[in-house]
Amino acid sequence: MQLSIVLSPKTPNKLWMFLSCSTVLLILLTTTAGRQWAKFRVPTGESSTVGGDFSIYYTAGKVARQAGDRRLYYPTRGEEKPSARNLLDRVDPETPWGQTAKASGFKATDRFMAPPFTAIMMEPLALLSPGLSLLLWRLASMSMLIVALYFILQLLEAESSWPIALMASAGVAFSFFPFTETLYQGQIDALSLLLWSLGAYFVHKQQPVSSALSFALATMLKVNPAMVCAVFLIRRQWRWLAAYIFWVGAFLGIGIWHLGWQNHLLWARNVLPVISCGVPYFASKSLPTLVVNIYLHTVPLETANLPAIPMALCWFNKGLSFALYGGTLLYFWKKNKAATDLVYELVVMALVILLISPESFRHHYLVAVLPLLYLWMRSRFGTGKSAVLHWASLAFLTLAIGTVFPDYLITQIRNPLLDLSLSALVPAATLLLVYSSIVVYPIKPAVSPGQVADEIVVAPGPEARLTA
């Protein structure tokens, strides 16, 4: 019997190199062109360097740390039922929230819709002036993005190539449109990406308590990360689940102690049910939003005067999202009954959650950096037609999410059919990548150059082959 060793190529496939480098180049070129187009569209003498979201977070931090009235939510009063429209309206400037915003230098702010604990996280920013806070927050977001990229690369254990990969991925990530919008809006998505990456990294290092802490904190900023609990449930990761419940309970206790029961009841009773139906708006890229846009036969450009969503349509969206979510979990379980590929399942689940969330605005897709970078790097040693199909889907999704020109066309060419087709681009690309990742081309861990494979498969006949 003869043993032969089959190792992965010492260099990535040439087609992978071409497609990945071409994708990087297109991201950089389209970002540069987009910035120039944005400058061209701004009238002479005007400038727009700050989005409206930062004022919401800053005011929330101010309200959370002040004495007296700490109310964060102002749902519609009277007989009118809350809807996506009035949740996106601006807060009355005569309210305590409006007075705090005005004292901070903002004429008005939109409504705060994040979980209450987010306001506590924003308190340090409220200690400084708005301008200085925004500058420091943008610098912190850049730093968190780089740290997240580092931990994503560490998931692949590419010790010999991670410095070059980190520099290259950072250059692309800084030009990635969801990150550009995150900086512009002053959003918290870089922190969400970092927490997701840390959660997966600690699972890889078999540190369930630390992983649960990361996902619990991400849940307190945006509730959707709680859906990863089902992955750990089907994998019987009881220690992780116990730690997650403990951390969420601890953070919730801190929030109630600091902000009171009323804020938490208002968010759970008046805010969460409404945003769970989807928001018809061109900047939201989730599947429920697309369904609502199709129902309305248009893609709204403004958040003012949005129509109320019928309850039947709301339940249809919830059922569709649950079907995709449950179907993905079922496929994971039927494909592999053991928890041997938990990190990969968490990576894919990040895309599934973005797709089925009621609202996934463009900046929320910064979390997609985790699956995109992970899948690009993990597929670099692939061969065959299935590998080519996977690379093509990666390139398509990266460009679909990382560029903003389809939205420019939506705002400039008001054709219902074209607008709906363009608004479907990101959800369709995300669904395609999820499908290709778990069905068409389920990537197996590659053997790094110079490493010895760890599984012996004895085949019938005179020789056995040592394969990865």
N, C-alpha and C positions, 0 to 999 in steps of 0.2 A: 504493500500500500504506500502510495506516494502523496506527500502533503505539498500543496502549493498555496502560496499566499496571494490573495487578491486585495490590493489596496486601491484607494481612490487616487485619481491623478494628482500629481504634485502641483499642478496649476489648475485654476478654474477653467471650465469649458470656454472656448473662444467665443461661441455664440452668447454665452452668459455675459462675458466681458463686453461684447458689443452692445447688447440690449441694456445692460445696467449703465454703462457709460453714456449711451444715447439718452436714456431716461434722465440721468443727472444733467446732461447738457440741456435738454428740453426744459427741465424744471428751472434751471438758472436763466435761460433765455426768456421763457415766458414770464418769469417773475420780474425780470428787468423791464420787459416790454409793458407789463401790467402797471408797474410803478410810473413809467413815463406816460401811459395812457391816463392814469389817475390824475397826474399833474396837469395833463392837457385839458381834462374835463373840469378842473377847478377854475372858476372865473378869475381873471387877473385881479390881484389885490386881496384875494381870499386864501385862506389856508385851512386845512382840516387835518390835524395831527393826533387828535384824541377822540376815540369813540365814546358812546354814551354809557357803556357798561361800567367803566371805572368809577364814575360818579356814584353809581348804585352801591358798589362794594365799599367805597370810601365812606359814604353816608351811613351804611350799615355798621361799619366799624365805629363811627362816631356815636351812633345811637346805642350800640352795645356797651360802650364804656362810659356813657354819661349817666348822671344821677337822674332819677325821676322816670319819665315816660320812656320805656325801651321797646315800644311797639315797632315791629318790623314789617307787618303785613296790613294792607288796607284793601280788602276785597270790597266789591260793590255792595252798597247798602240798599235797602228798600226791597221792592218786589222783584226787581230784575235779577235773573239768575246769573251767576258769574260765568264768563265765557273767556275764550282765548283773547277776544277783542279787549274786554275791559281789564283783563290781567296785564295786557301790554300797554294800556293807557298810562299816562303819567300821573304821579301822585299829586293830590291837591296841595298846592303850596301853602295853604293855611293850616295843614295838619302839623303835628310836632315833627314828623319826618321831613316835611317840606321846609319847615323853619330851620331844621338842622342843616339841610342841604343848602339853603340860602346863606346861612351863616358860614358855611364852608366855601362859599364862592360859586355855587352852582345855581343857575336860575331855576332849574327843575330837574327831577330825575324820574326814570321809569320805576316800575314796581319791583321790589325785591322778591324773587321767587325761589332762591336757593334755600336749602335747609337752614334752620336757625344757627347751627354750629358754625356755619361759614362766616357769620358776622363776628363771632369770637375770634376766628382766625384772622380777620381783617383788622382787628383792633390795633396791632402795632403800626399799621400804615396810617391810622388816624392820628397818631402822635405827631406827625409831620405835616407840612403844608401839602395841598393836593399836588402841586407841580413836582416837588421833591419826592413825594411818595410814589407818583407815577414813574419817575425816572428810576428809583430804586427797585420798584416792582418789575419794571422791564428788564433791568440788569439781573435781578433774581430769577426771572423767567428764563433768560438765556442760560444762566448757570445751571438751573434745574434741568433744562433740556440736555445740556452736555452730560450731566451726571446720569440722566436716564439713558442716554445713548451708551455710556460706558457699561452700565449694568446689563443692558440688552446684549451687548457684545460679549459680556462675561457669561451669559447664558449658553453661548456657543463654545466656550472654552477655547477661543482662538488666541492663545497667549502670544504667539509669534507675530500675528498680523493686526492685533487690535489697535495699536497706535495709529497706523495708517488708516485703518477702517474708521476709527473714531474721527480723525480729521476730515476724511472724505464725507462721512455721514453727517457731520456737523455742518459742513458747507452746504449740503443739500437741505438739511432740516431748517437752517436759517432762511432758506429761500422757499420753503414749503408754505403754501398760502395759508393753511390753518394756523401756522405759527405767526405769520405776518399779521393775520387778523387778531390773533391772541394778543400780540403786543399793541396793536392799534386800539383794541377795545379795553385793554387792561384786564383781560380775563385770567382765570385760574387754571387753564387747561395744561400748562406746563407742570404744575404741581400734580394734577391728576395723572399725567403721563408718568411722572416720577414715581408716584405711589403704586401705579399698576406695574411698572417695571420692577420696583423693589419687591412687590408681592410675589411676582413670578420668580425673581432671583432667589428669594429666601425659600421658596418651595424647592427650587433646584438644589439649594444647599441643605435641604432637609431641616429647616428652622421654621416650623409651623407657627409658633407664637409670634415671631417677627413678621411673617407673611400675613397672618391674620390682623396684626396691628396696622399694616400698610393698607390692606383692603378695607378695614373698618374706618380708618381716617378718610379714605377715598369715598366711602359711602356717606360719611357725614358732610362731605362737600357736594356730592351729587349722588342721589340715591341709587342710580342704576348699577354701580359696582356690586351691590348686594346680590345680584343675580348669579355671581360666580359661586355662591354658596351651594347651588345645585350640583356643580361639578364636584365639589368636595364631598357632597352627600352621596352621590352615586359611587364615589371612590372610597367611601367609608373612612374619610379622614376626620375621625372624631375629635382628635386633639386640636386640629385646626378649627373645627366648628365651635368647640367649647371656648377656645381663645377668642374667636371672632365675636361670639355672643358677649363675652366678658368685656371686650374692648368697646363694642358698640354701646353696651349698657353703661360703661364708665363715661364715655363721651356724652351720651344722652343725659346722664345725671349731672354732669358739669353744665350742660346747656340749660337744663331746667333750673338748676341752682342759680345760674347767672342771669338768665333771660326770662325765667318764669314759665308757668304752664301755658299761659295764654298764647304766646308766640308759637309754641309747638302745636297747640290745638288748631290755631288758625291755619298753619301751614298744612297740617294733615287733613283738615276738614274743608278748607276753601281754596287752597292752592294746588295741592297734589292731584285731586280728582280732575281738575280742569285741564292741567297741562298733560294729563295722561291720555287725552283724546287726540293729541296732535295739534300742530299749529300751522295753518295754511300760510306759508310765507316762502319767498324764493330762496332765502338764505338757510332754510331748514332742509336737511338732506336725508331725512329718515324715510322709511317705507310708509309709516302711518301718515306723514305729511304728504307724500306723493299721492296716497289714496284720497286724502281730503282735497288736494288740488284737482285731481281727476273728477271728483264729485262736483266741484265748483266750476269745472271747465275753464279754469284760468289759474295763473300763478300770481298771487298778490305780491305787489312790490312794497306795500306799506303795511304797518301793523295797526294803523288807525282804521276804525270802522270795519273790522273783520266780521263776517257773519258767524252766528253761533253754529256749532257743529251738532247735527242731529244725534240723538242718543243711540239710534240704531247703527249709524256709521261709526260712532265711538266704540260700541261693542264689537262691531266687525273688525275694527283695527286691533282691538285687544285680542280677539280670537286669532287673527292672522299672525300677530306677533308671538302669541303663545304657541301656535302651531310650529313656527320656525324655531323658536327657542326649544320647545320640547322635542322636536324632530332632531335637532342637533345633538341634544343630550342622549337621546335614544340611540342615535348612530354611534356616538362615542362608546356607549355601554355595550352595544352589540358587537362592535368591531374589536373591542378589547375589554375583557372583564376585569383586568387588573389595573392598578394605578401606576403603570409603567411609563406613560407619556403625558403626565399631568401638566407639565409646563407647556407643551405644544397645545393641549386642549385649552389652556388659559389664553394663549396667544390668539387662537381662532375665535374664542368666545368674546374677545375684545371687539372683533369685527361684527359678530352677531348682535352684540348689545348696541353698538352704534346703529346698526341697520334697523332694529326693532324698537328702539327708543321712541317715545312719542315726539320728542324734539331733539334732533341732532343738528345743531347749527354748524356752520362751516368750521368755526374754531374748535368745536368739540372733536372734530376729526384729527386733531393733533395726537390723540391717543392711538390713531392708526399707525403712527410711527413705530410702535412696538411690533405689531404683526408684520408690517412692511419690511422693516430692517431685519427682523428675525428670519422671515421667509426668504428674502433676497440672499442673505449670507448663508443660510442653511442649504440653499439649492445650488450653490455655486459649483459643486462637484458632480451635478447630475448629468446624465446622458440619456439619449433616446428621444423619441417623439413626445412622450409624456412630459419630459423635462422642458422641451421647447414650448409646449402648450402652457405649462405653469409659468415660465418666464414671460410669455406673451401676456398672460392675465395679470402678472405682477406689474409689468410696464404699463398696461392699460389703466389699472386701478391707481397706480402711483401718479400718473398724469391726470387722471380724472379728479382725484382729490387735491392734488398739489397745485392745480392751476385754477384760475378764476374766470377765464374767458367765456365759458358757457353762460355764466351769470351776466357778463357784459352784454351778450347777445339777447338774453331774456329782457334786460332793461331797455335795450335799444330797439329791438324788433318785437313789437307786441302782436305776435301771431299765436293764438291759443295752442294749436297743434305743435308748433315748433317749441314754444315755451314749455309745454308738458314733456316733450321729448328730451329737451335739455335738462329739465329738472329731474328726470328719471336717470340721468347718466350716472351719478354717484351711487344711488341705491342699487342700480343694475350691476355696476362694477363691483360693489361690495359683495353682492350675492354671488356673482361669478367667482370671485376670489375664494369665498367660503366654500363653494361647491368644489372648485378645483383643488383646494387645499386638503379637503377631507375625503373626497371621492375620486376625482380624476388622477391626482398625483399626491397621495399621502407620503410626504417626504420622510425618509428614515434617516437617523443620525449618520452623518458621514464620518469616515475615518480620516483624520487629519493626516497630512503628509508626514511621514516619518514615524507614525504610530502603528502599533501592531493590532490587528483586529482581535475581537474578544469573543467570538462565537465560532465554534467548530461544527460544520455540517458535514456528516459522513454520507457520501452518495454511494449508491450501488456501483460496483465495478472496482477496477484496480486502483482508483485514486480517490482521495478525499480532498475537499477544497476548504480552505480557511477563509471565511468571508465575514464582512462586517454585518 
